[in-house]
């Protein structure tokens, strides 16, 4: 019998601290074994997951004593939140704990893709000297970072890119024109997504995946982006039409494309068959650093411990 079931990787020191107070089952591969997971959830009061575990109605139906779901991250698209609410199950995201990691990732790939000179290691090591091919790199200063979504992560990205001389543009219907962060960060608010896309040198997404945002960056919208711009998605797969984005990169419409999230994870073989200049693919790690993992793990452990202690 386990009070807490943890299905994906977590800081092991923090897991140990939980185990000192509760019966804990920790297996970072448990999300792959739904039969075993269902059995463990028969008595569990708390479930801690990342983004691979599908906390759907079928799983919730097998967890009659479940009272809390801790999410080691912020996206909740893998959790049936209405279903949890109907069953009086609290959902705890790690809001803010990995914001710094995501913002630094955005800065890193922005500079890499503007400069375009960080893919020559093999050539140089092999005796070639492709200097003329990568001599046309661009500087970040005076270029516009367009942020789709201006919550905590979007604001942190703005605060990081402003000191290197970038301008900040924002599209977020939930943010009023008088929002204090807009003036504090000297950000220009756009009333339409198309306006932001057509005027930004770099576009970075910081919005959840839901019925409104699914397919938001469609083929037509990608075609409307400023020629030679860069698209970065660290938010959620399904927001960007991946095929259209890849086609725009291949045609030269986009200068760079960085995808950390995908509609289906992990990638099916052949979805991105080409090694294209200006293409960066990473396995959903923008918000994952050693420090962020520590913060996320500690935050969720504290919230779950407090909740279970109060609900005894």
N, C-alpha and C positions, 0 to 999 in steps of 0.2 A: 504494500500500500504506500502510495506517495502523496504527500501534500502538494508538492510542486513538481511539475514535469517540464523539463527544458529540452527542446527538440533541435536546437541549432547552437553553434558555437557561442561561448560566453566567456568572459574573464574567469579563469578557473579559481583564482583566489576569492572572487566574489561568490562563485558557486559554493566554495567551501564555507564561507560565512553564512550562506543560506542553510547549508546542510547542518551547521551547528545548532540551528533552531528548529528546523523542519525536516521531515522525511523528503529527500530530493532524489529524483531520477534525472541524471544528466547524460545525454547521448547526443553529440552534435550531428549525428547522421540519422536520428530517429525520425525526422520528417520524411525519410524515404520509405519507412516501414509503417504504413497506415494501420495494418492489423495489430501490430504490437502497440502502437500509439493509442489506438482505441481501447485496448485492454487496460493500459496504464491510466487512462482518463476516467475509468469507471469510478475511481475513488478520489481523484485529484481535485484540489480546491483552487489551484492556480496553474496556468500554462504560460510558459515564456517562449517566444518564437522570434525569428527574424522574418524574412520575406518569402522563404521557400515553403513554409508550413501553411497549408490551406485550411484556415479555421472556418470551415463552411458549416452549413446546417447539419450535414450528415455527421461531421465530427462533434458538433455541439450536442447532438442528440445522444451521443455515446458518453457524455460527460455530465451526468445528473447533479454532481456536487460542485461543479465548476463555478467559481465566483469571481475570478479575475483572469484576464489575459494581459500579459506584459509584452509589449512589442519593442524589441531591441533595434529601434529605428523610429522613423516618423510616418512612413506611408502605411495606410491601413487597407489598401486594396485587396490584400490577401486575407482579410478578416471580415466576416459577416457581422458588421457592427449593428445593423438593425436586429439581427438574430440574437446577438449578445444582449442588446438592450431588452428585448422581449423576455429573455431568460434571467434578467436582473444580474447580468455578468458585467463587471466593470472592465473597461479596456484602457490600458495605460501605455501611451506612446512615449518615447524618449525625446520629447520635444526639446530642441535646442542643443542636445548633447553632442551631435555630430555636425553642427552647422559650420564650425571652423574648418573641418576637414573638407566638406563640400566646397566651401568658398575658395580654399587654397587650390583645390583640384581645378576649379574653373579658371583661376588665374594662371596656373601652370600650363594648361592646354591652350589657353588663349595666346600666351607668349610663344609656345611651341609652334602653333599653327600660323601665327602671323609671321614668325621668322622663317619657318619652313626649312630649317637647316639641321634638324636633329635626327635625320634618317640616313645620314651618310657614313655611319660608323663602319659598316661592312665594306663599303667602297674604299674608304680611306685606309682601313686596316689591310685591305687587299692590294694596296699600291696604286689605286686610282686617285685622282685629284679633281673631283667634280665641282670645283669652285664656281665656275661660271653658271652652273645649274642652280645653285642655291644662294647666289649673291644678291638676289632681288628680294630679300626679306624685308618685312615691314616692322616699324616700331609701334608700340601701343599708344604712345603719347598722342593726344588730340584725336584719337579714334573713339567711336561711340560704342559703349557696352549697352545693349538693349536687354533689359530684364523682363521676362514674362513671369510675373509673380513677384511681389514685393513684401513678402513676409520676412521672418527672421533671417533665413538664408539669403534671400535676395538683397536685403539691406546690408548684410555682412559682405557679400560680393561687392556691392557698391562702395563700401568703406575701404575695401582692399584695393580696388582698381583706381579710385580717385587719386591717391597719393602718387601714382605713376603717370598721372596726366590724362587719364581717360575721362571722357564725358559719360554721363549715365542717363539713360532713357528708360522709362518704366511703362509697362502696360499691365494694369491690374484693376479691374472694375470695382474690386472691394476696397480699394484705397482711395479715399477722397482727396480732392486737389489740395485741401488744407492740411493733409497729414504732415506731422512734424518732421518725419524722416526725409520727406521730399526736399524740404527747405534745408535741413541740416546737412544733407549730402549733395545739395545743389543738383538734384535730379529733375529731369524734364518728364512730366507725366503726359502720356499719349492717350487720347480718348479712344483710339481705334488700334487694333492689332496690326492692320495693314500699314498704318502710318509708321508704327515702330519698326516693322520688318523692312520697309523700303528705305529707312534712314539709318539703320544700325550696321556697324562694321562687324560686330559680334553679337549673336543672339543666344542667350542662356535661359533655360527653362527652370522655373522653380515653383511648380504648381502640382497639385495632386491629380491623380487619374480618376475621373468620374465621367458621368454621362455627358457632361458639358465639354470636358477637355479631351475626351477620346477622339483621336483624329484631328485635333485642332490644327496642327501643322500638316495640312493636306498637300497634295501635289501642287495645287494652284497657289497656295500660300507660300510654299517653298520657292516657286517660280517668281513670286512677287518680292522676294528678298533682294536686298541691294547686291548687285553683281560683285563677285569677289569677296563676299562676306563669309563668316564662320558661324556654324550652328553647333551648339553644345547642349546635350540632353543628359542631365544628372537626375532628372525628376522621376519619370516613370515611362517604361515602354508603352506603346499604344497611343501616346500623345503625338508622336512624329510618324509620318509615313516613311518608314525606313527605306523602302525601295525608291521612292521619289527623291529622298535626300541623297542616296547613293548615286542615282542618275544625275542629279545636279552637280555632285562633286566630279563625277566622271566627265561631264560635259564642260566643266570649268565655270559653271554658274556659281558654285560655291568654291571658295578657296580652301576651306577646311571643314571637317566634320568629326566631332568627338561624341561618341555614344558610350555611355556607361550603363545604360539600361535598355532593355529590348522587350518587344512584345511577348516573346517566348524566351524564357531563360532556363538552362543555357541555350546557346544558339544551336539550331540545326545545321549540320554540315552543308555547306554550299550556299548559305544565305548571303554571305559576303565572300565571294570566291576570289576576289582580286586583291592584291596588295597595292593599293592606290596611294600615291603621294597625297598627303593632307588628310589621311584617314587614321583616326585613333579609336580603337575599340578596347574597352576595359570591362572586367567581369563584375559590374555592380559594386565597385569599391570606392566610389568618390567620397562617401561618408565614412569610410573604414580606414582608420589609422590606429596605431597602438594606443594613442592617447584617447581617441574617440571611443574605441572599444571599452577602455577603462571607464570613461564617463558614462557611456550608455549602460553598461552592465551595472555600475553602482547605482545609477538613478532608478533603473527598473527594479533592482533588488530592494532598494529602500522603499519604493512605493508598494511593492508586493508584500514585503514584511509588515509595513504599517497597516495595510489593508487587512491582511490575514489576522494580525494581532487584534485589530479593532472588531473583527467579525467573529471572534471566538465565542 
